[in-house]
Amino acid sequence: MHAGLYAFSSIVSPNQIHAEIDQLSAERQVLWQQLSVGLDPNVKSEIKNIDDRLQELWHSLRLEKARLRFGERDEIVRRARAEERLERAA
């Protein structure tokens, strides 16, 4: 149904991730209303799929915000290792 996690290096902005979160949340709300009328296994399954996707999107959003704030993970690790080598040499 929905794509997997957004890649770190993609050109997906936090606003785009938020837009998908908003869309899925609205879909989920409609499905919950349908489920309140009567138990439907298909609706229940769709809600679970949306919940799983929302969890992925929130994770992606946190990662993307961290990347924007602190830089690429590889660069952070490289700097940390360089600092560690300097501390050991001192």
PAZAPA-4460 file (N, C-alpha, C; in steps of 0.05 Angstrom, whole numbers, plus 32768, in hexadecimal, padded with zeros to 4 digits):
% residues 90
    n_x    n_y    n_z   ca_x   ca_y   ca_z    c_x    c_y    c_z   seq   type   mol
   8010   7FE8   8000   8000   8000   8000   8011   8019   8000     1      M     A
   8022   801C   8014   8032   8034   8017   8050   802D   8014     2      H     A
   8060   8040   800C   807C   803B   8009   8089   8036   8024     3      A     A
   80A1   802C   8024   80B0   8026   803C   80BB   8040   8048     4      G     A
   80CE   803C   805A   80DA   8053   8068   80E8   8065   8053     5      L     A
   80E7   807F   8059   80F5   8091   8047   8113   808E   804C     6      Y     A
   8122   808F   8037   8140   808D   803A   814A   80A7   8045     7      A     A
   8160   80A6   8054   816C   80BE   805F   8174   80D1   804A     8      F     A
   817F   80C7   8034   818B   80D9   8020   8176   80E2   800B     9      S     A
   815E   80D9   800E   814A   80E2   7FFB   8143   8100   7FFF    10      S     A
   8134   810A   7FEC   812D   8127   7FED   8111   812A   7FF9    11      I     A
   810C   811B   800E   80F2   811C   801B   80F5   812F   8033    12      V     A
   80E4   8143   8033   80E6   8157   8049   80D4   814E   8060    13      S     A
   80D9   8159   8078   80C7   8154   808E   80AA   815C   8088    14      P     A
   80A7   8171   8078   808C   8179   8070   807E   8163   8060    15      N     A
   808C   8156   804E   8081   8141   803E   8079   8129   804F    16      Q     A
   808A   8122   8062   8085   810C   8074   806C   8113   8085    17      I     A
   806B   812C   808F   8054   8135   809F   803A   8133   808E    18      H     A
   803C   813A   8075   8024   8139   8063   8019   811D   8061    19      A     A
   802B   810A   805E   8022   80EE   805D   8017   80E5   8078    20      E     A
   8024   80ED   808E   8019   80E7   80A8   7FFD   80F2   80AB    21      I     A
   7FF9   810B   80A3   7FDE   8117   80A5   7FCA   8108   8094    22      D     A
   7FD1   8100   807C   7FBF   80F2   806A   7FB8   80D7   8076    23      Q     A
   7FCC   80C8   8080   7FC6   80AD   808B   7FB6   80AF   80A5    24      L     A
   7FBB   80C4   80B4   7FAC   80C8   80CD   7F8E   80CD   80C7    25      S     A
   7F89   80DC   80B2   7F6D   80E1   80A9   7F60   80C7   80A0    26      A     A
   7F6F   80B7   8090   7F65   809E   8086   7F5E   808B   809E    27      E     A
   7F70   808B   80B1   7F6D   807A   80C9   7F54   8082   80D8    28      R     A
   7F4F   809C   80DB   7F38   80A6   80E9   7F1E   809D   80DC    29      Q     A
   7F1D   809E   80C1   7F06   8094   80B2   7F02   8076   80B7    30      V     A
   7F18   8067   80B7   7F16   804A   80BB   7F0C   8044   80D7    31      L     A
   7F16   8053   80EB   7F0C   804F   8107   7EEE   8054   8109    32      W     A
   7EE5   8068   80FA   7EC8   806D   80FA   7EB9   8056   80EE    33      Q     A
   7EC4   804B   80D8   7EB7   8034   80CB   7EB7   801C   80DF    34      Q     A
   7ECD   8019   80ED   7ECF   8002   8100   7EBC   8005   8117    35      L     A
   7EB5   801E   811E   7EA2   8022   8134   7E86   8019   812D    36      S     A
   7E80   8018   8113   7E66   800F   810A   7E64   7FF0   810D    37      V     A
   7E79   7FE2   8108   7E79   7FC5   810B   7E95   7FBA   8105    38      G     A
   7E9B   7FA4   8111   7EB6   7F97   810E   7EB9   7F8D   80F1    39      L     A
   7ECD   7F97   80E4   7ED4   7F8E   80C9   7EF2   7F88   80C8    40      D     A
   7EF8   7F6E   80C4   7F15   7F66   80C4   7F26   7F76   80B0    41      P     A
   7F1A   7F7D   8099   7F2A   7F8C   8085   7F30   7FA8   808F    42      N     A
   7F1D   7FB5   809C   7F22   7FCF   80A6   7F36   7FCE   80BD    43      V     A
   7F33   7FBA   80CE   7F46   7FB6   80E4   7F63   7FB2   80D9    44      K     A
   7F65   7FA2   80C4   7F7F   7F9D   80B8   7F8B   7FB7   80AC    45      S     A
   7F7A   7FC6   809E   7F83   7FDF   8092   7F8C   7FF3   80A7    46      E     A
   7F7E   7FF4   80BE   7F87   8006   80D4   7FA3   7FFD   80DE    47      I     A
   7FA7   7FE3   80E0   7FC1   7FDA   80E9   7FD7   7FE2   80D5    48      K     A
   7FD1   7FDE   80BB   7FE5   7FE6   80A7   7FEB   8004   80A8    49      N     A
   7FD7   8014   80AC   7FDB   8031   80AE   7FEB   8037   80C7    50      I     A
   7FE4   802A   80DE   7FF3   802F   80F7   8011   8028   80F3    51      D     A
   8016   8012   80E5   8032   800A   80E0   8040   801F   80CF    52      D     A
   8033   8028   80BA   803E   803C   80A8   8043   8056   80B7    53      R     A
   8030   805E   80C8   8034   8077   80D8   804C   8075   80EA    54      L     A
   8050   805D   80F6   8067   8059   8107   8081   805D   80F7    55      Q     A
   8082   8052   80DF   8099   8055   80CD   809D   8073   80C6    56      E     A
   8087   8080   80C0   808A   809D   80B9   8094   80AE   80D0    57      L     A
   808A   80A9   80E8   8093   80B9   80FF   80B1   80B3   8103    58      W     A
   80B9   809B   8100   80D6   8094   8102   80E6   80A3   80ED    59      H     A
   80DC   80A2   80D4   80EA   80B0   80BF   80EC   80CE   80C4    60      S     A
   80D6   80D9   80CF   80D6   80F6   80D5   80EB   80FD   80EA    61      L     A
   80ED   80EC   80FF   8101   80F1   8113   811D   80F0   8107    62      R     A
   8122   80DB   80F7   813C   80D8   80EA   8143   80F0   80D8    63      L     A
   812F   80F8   80C8   8134   810E   80B5   8139   8128   80C4    64      E     A
   812B   812D   80DA   8130   8145   80EA   814C   8145   80F6    65      K     A
   8154   812D   8100   816F   812B   810B   8184   812F   80F6    66      A     A
   817F   8124   80DE   8192   8128   80C8   8194   8146   80C0    67      R     A
   817E   8153   80BF   817F   816F   80B8   818D   8180   80CE    68      L     A
   8189   8178   80E7   8194   8187   80FD   81B2   8181   8101    69      R     A
   81B9   8168   80FF   81D5   8160   8106   81E6   8157   80EF    70      F     A
   81DA   8153   80D8   81E9   814A   80C0   81E6   812C   80BB    71      G     A
   81F3   8123   80A6   81F2   8107   809E   81FF   80F6   80B3    72      E     A
   81F4   80DE   80B7   81FE   80CC   80CC   821C   80C5   80C7    73      R     A
   8224   80BF   80AF   8240   80B8   80A9   8253   80CF   80B1    74      D     A
   824A   80E8   80AC   825B   80FF   80B3   825D   8102   80D1    75      E     A
   8248   80FD   80DF   8248   80FE   80FD   825B   80E9   8108    76      I     A
   8259   80D1   80FE   826B   80BB   8107   8288   80C2   8101    77      V     A
   828D   80CC   80E9   82A8   80D4   80E2   82B4   80E9   80F5    78      R     A
   82A4   80FD   80FB   82AD   8112   810D   82B2   8107   8129    79      R     A
   82A0   80F6   8132   82A2   80EA   814D   82BC   80D9   814F    80      A     A
   82C1   80CA   813A   82DA   80BA   813B   82F3   80CB   813A    81      R     A
   82F2   80E1   812B   8309   80F3   812A   830D   8100   8145    82      A     A
   82F8   8108   8153   82FA   8114   816D   8305   80FF   8181    83      E     A
   82FC   80E6   817E   8305   80D1   8190   8323   80CC   818C    84      E     A
   832C   80CD   8173   8349   80C9   816E   8359   80E0   817A    85      R     A
   834F   80F9   8178   835C   8110   8183   835E   810E   81A2    86      L     A
   8348   8105   81AE   8349   8102   81CC   835D   80ED   81D5    87      E     A
   835E   80D7   81C6   8372   80C2   81CD   838E   80CB   81C9    88      R     A
   8393   80DC   81B5   83AE   80E6   81AF   83B7   80FB   81C3    89      A     A
   83A4   8108   81D0   83AB   811D   81E2   83B5   8113   81FD    90      A     A
***
